[in-house]
């Protein structure tokens, strides 16, 4: 207290009001509001800023404490509270002063506890910074500026360029003139003080109260303060030069104990800084407030460190899950495909569910849906290995049951506890048939063109990874216009319903959707997938979901021509005649020369190595596709023939003239195929 100042003038209005309202009470009445508020666990719920600071003599315009030690400042505050009690008719005593000190320190501890809890509630970066701002304004400070490194380092990453701080967030009270009128506004805008009316609320557009970017100069004042880790007053020797460097030379810089500069240090390095500000209408910071600022800065920095690491892990998880699933589905002939994938929850971004569609020789397509146990990176990694294995096995054109058998062996090689369910189906658009094998997976649902939905009777089988079990495949009709739905158990099973109840609900949902669309045409495939996912309720997302829908269009028998050719020297000539006859029947005479040349080259190569009859098939869809099969497993390879070679140019011609071509090894040999665009069709090569 300044010498000669009357005791009553040193009592803030808030303290005087509490003393007047309480009548003959002791000094405890002055801190009851604060204690009750912090006991409720909210650092800024209805608290007046003066509740947590010590009153100072208004004769000191800077509001600086009269002594450098916290004890002297606390004694002044205690005397003021005792004076408030005396003004209300009570007698101040040494016990009441000590009680006021204890209560005030208890309030500080409760504030730190409530503030750190609020900061700790944040998961991502913005939530943590927002928690710091809302916890400190207005209880601890009137305004706050939070700077963070840009970009924020992750883990052990070391910056390769200059260290730059970016103003991440600001928060403040209402402008001073809104609180105290013109007199208060004039005091706020005094020389050397920060004009708090310039501090914007979070969100609106306007000039920033400080520089948005600040480059930390090696060996500069700001670098030294940040390296020191401990919060400092604006009046300290280092902060006097560090604050202008941080806030910008063109912005007003607070002086005295109206500002605290607190470095934000994570586990390995400084990641930013926070500036706490108080207006001249409020008592300045005291020595113990540096400890409070240090606690807030430490919890915030550690929380930001964790948020950055969590963000990196979430990014890795998203990338892993994205790369494990197909980027896009193929567009095989005779079938249309659509898919969906939903993670189990925001905190479980990866899982073991997958789907796939693999084109096979003969215009067939393999449809795969699987589910590895668990929702971890390990589950996703195992899923990726099983998916790759399934693709490799599918390219060998193995039967569905044989594919599941090899997947079971692969899962056992990965570990004794690596288990998964899988549904593997092969659709043939020429025969309009589908072959399905199941390994402990929920049965598929087939939606017919007339609107009837049925759960297919497929042998359940044992999950992959059990070992020592046989898998059984069934062959079913796949009529044109029907839609097959493959899914994982997350779609039909949850804590609120068992799997068979969910399957029945799915069947009813498909039937209802088909009736709303019309019985004479199937519902749009993408809209059907969205409608199926809409059946999920709030409590139904216990597991991730993979969904694969296939609309069977098929290939009409009139668009297929098929022949067997004996492996003789006359086979290429017969193949040319058969192809010419089929092209004439389809009205594709413009392609006769190209098709005859390419068919002759491919059949000649097949006859050279085949021991059994060679197959020739032409398919007319949106393209003209030719397939030549033989019993030799050796795949042809394109090579550059020398000028003296009499052969070796067949595949070179195929590669130059065909839109696409390829060779696939089968369990009984191989198939070489090529495609040509139809006359008038757009060549998408």
Secondary structure as UniProt FT lines:
FT   TURN            3..4
FT   HELIX           8..10
FT   HELIX           13..22
FT   HELIX           27..31
FT   HELIX           32..39
FT   TURN            40..41
FT   TURN            43..44
FT   HELIX           49..52
FT   TURN            58..59
FT   TURN            61..62
FT   HELIX           70..87
FT   TURN            88..89
FT   HELIX           94..120
FT   HELIX           125..136
FT   TURN            138..140
FT   STRAND          143..149
FT   TURN            155..156
FT   STRAND          164..172
FT   HELIX           176..188
FT   TURN            191..192
FT   HELIX           196..198
FT   STRAND          213..215
FT   TURN            218..219
FT   HELIX           221..228
FT   STRAND          232..233
FT   TURN            234..235
FT   HELIX           237..247
FT   TURN            249..250
FT   TURN            256..257
FT   STRAND          259..265
FT   STRAND          270..277
FT   TURN            280..281
FT   HELIX           287..324
FT   TURN            333..334
FT   STRAND          335..342
FT   TURN            346..347
FT   STRAND          353..359
FT   HELIX           361..363
FT   STRAND          365..372
FT   HELIX           377..395
FT   TURN            396..397
FT   HELIX           400..414
FT   TURN            416..417
FT   STRAND          420..428
FT   TURN            429..432
FT   STRAND          433..439
FT   STRAND          445..447
FT   TURN            449..450
FT   STRAND          453..455
FT   STRAND          473..477
FT   TURN            480..481
FT   STRAND          483..487
FT   HELIX           489..491
FT   TURN            495..496
FT   HELIX           499..517
FT   TURN            519..520
FT   HELIX           525..533
FT   TURN            534..535
FT   TURN            538..539
FT   STRAND          545..552
FT   HELIX           557..559
FT   STRAND          560..565
FT   TURN            569..570
FT   HELIX           571..586
FT   HELIX           589..591
FT   HELIX           592..609
FT   STRAND          614..620
FT   STRAND          623..630
FT   TURN            643..644
FT   HELIX           650..657
FT   STRAND          660..666
FT   TURN            667..668
FT   STRAND          669..677
FT   TURN            679..680
//
